Amino acid sequence: MRIKILVVDDEESLCEILKYNLELDGYEVDYALSGEKALTMDLSSYSLFILDIMMDKISGFDFAKRLKNNIATENTPIIFCSALDGEDDTVMGLNIGGDDYITKPFVISEVLARVRAVLRRSHVSQQYAYNLSKSIHEPDITFKTLRIDRNEKSCFLNGEPVTLTKTEFEILLFFLTHRNRIYSREEIIREVWPDDVVVSNRTIDTNITRLRKKIDPYGNNIITRLGFGYGFKETN
């Protein structure tokens, strides 16, 4: 599948020139004549954005900020291509998150070379991030015949998979990594639920009741201390 590039520039003739030459170089290219039009497109499908700066309503700088604030496009490289040739403009473009800055008028061979270089750097950094993520392997958590695979987010009992909800999994993981101590409901909420979620005591009690049944016979290891909270004891 060919690499997709989006050119955003209000000069249609320039867009056509870039599209023609980039496609000759093997890329798939779309263009939008305004930032507003570009925002209606599937931006997550592109591997590179080439942006003009001086456009009506949404400037190239503003458009780039939106890209960087969107989780789907925050890591997609950006090349600014503008008639603004001041040092301050270049510095601002790079500080916003641009990977390169080309001034108009440009030589098309230079544009193609810079596109290749930016995409090459992007590929290397993505491969590095992928390799790094693959190398971070968290060891399993076990208690007798109960096992949690933290990498696959799975639970096994006697070698058989146990179907847990995300909340049940997080509670069990917390208990197995913090054994032999009683935790208040408030402490469990802080560890398991997002900060912006309101959780009642009944919600905690219900999740723990279900969890006990699912990990039987080790459900009895999750103990209740009335007035205090819950904990996981290695022995009863």
Order of alpha helices (4+ residues) and beta strands (2+ residues): beta-alpha-beta-alpha-beta-alpha-beta-alpha-beta-alpha-beta-beta-beta-beta-alpha-alpha-alpha-beta-beta
